């Protein structure tokens, strides 16, 4: 990883923690280690005053995992 994570067409750039790296599979997806992996953005990345959708592809590496978010509607 070169120190930044791209925000696609939004033009935003995030800073990865040491537990984040680019995977060689699935087109170069961001891989988080499950402990400290994260990407921090310099400001808001979603305008929560408007409707938005979040989508993710996740693959657990072990038998002991849980779904952190599976929710619809407003929070």
KAPE-V375838 format. One record per run of one state. SS is the DSSP state (A for helix, B for strand, O for the rest). FROM is the first residue (numbers start at 1). LEN is the number of residues. If there is no record, write none. Layout:
BEGIN
ss=[SS/SS]
from=[FROM/FROM]
len=[LEN/LEN]
END
This chain:
BEGIN
ss=[O/B/O/A/O/B/O/B/O/B/O/B/O]
from=[1/5/7/8/11/13/17/20/23/30/33/39/42]
len=[4/2/1/3/2/4/3/3/7/3/6/3/34]
END
